[in-house]
Amino acid sequence: MTLDDILKQSPNIKAYGGGQWAIYSVSCCWWTSFPKDLGRHPQGLPCCPHCGSVLMQAPLVAFIDTAKESPQHYGAGGLAAFTAAHSRNAQTCHRGWEQYGVAA
């Protein structure tokens, strides 16, 4: 999925007060905008489905706009690495952006 696809296809998340939301990991680069892609800790808390990291959330458009303002944050792959870490593109999580295999 491209960033445009993510924005077009992400659901309205009523449980978060409505609107589209980015849900991102604290300990790895994985992120999603699809609640169905979340993992669950044994205690029932949402987490990264791969490493079990706890999650944060932010309005999706602002999250993506912030990424677009600082593509260098995502290493040599820039926004392509950021996009590759989205749940609909990533088969697993990684702790570093360069591990998503996207070169400049």
Secondary structure in CASP SS format (residue, H / E / C, confidence):
PFRMAT SS
TARGET T0000
AUTHOR 0000-0000-0000
METHOD secondary structure of the structure
MODEL  1
M C 1.00
T C 1.00
L H 1.00
D H 1.00
D H 1.00
I H 1.00
L H 1.00
K H 1.00
Q H 1.00
S C 1.00
P C 1.00
N C 1.00
I C 1.00
K H 1.00
A H 1.00
Y H 1.00
G C 1.00
G C 1.00
G C 1.00
Q C 1.00
W E 1.00
A E 1.00
I E 1.00
Y E 1.00
S E 1.00
V C 1.00
S C 1.00
C C 1.00
C C 1.00
W C 1.00
W E 1.00
T E 1.00
S C 1.00
F C 1.00
P H 1.00
K H 1.00
D H 1.00
L C 1.00
G E 1.00
R E 1.00
H C 1.00
P C 1.00
Q C 1.00
G C 1.00
L C 1.00
P E 1.00
C E 1.00
C C 1.00
P C 1.00
H C 1.00
C C 1.00
G C 1.00
S C 1.00
V C 1.00
L E 1.00
M E 1.00
Q E 1.00
A E 1.00
P E 1.00
L H 1.00
V H 1.00
A H 1.00
F H 1.00
I H 1.00
D H 1.00
T H 1.00
A H 1.00
K H 1.00
E H 1.00
S C 1.00
P H 1.00
Q H 1.00
H H 1.00
Y H 1.00
G H 1.00
A H 1.00
G H 1.00
G H 1.00
L H 1.00
A H 1.00
A H 1.00
F H 1.00
T H 1.00
A H 1.00
A C 1.00
H E 1.00
S C 1.00
R C 1.00
N C 1.00
A C 1.00
Q C 1.00
T C 1.00
C C 1.00
H C 1.00
R C 1.00
G C 1.00
W H 1.00
E H 1.00
Q H 1.00
Y H 1.00
G C 1.00
V C 1.00
A C 1.00
A C 1.00
END
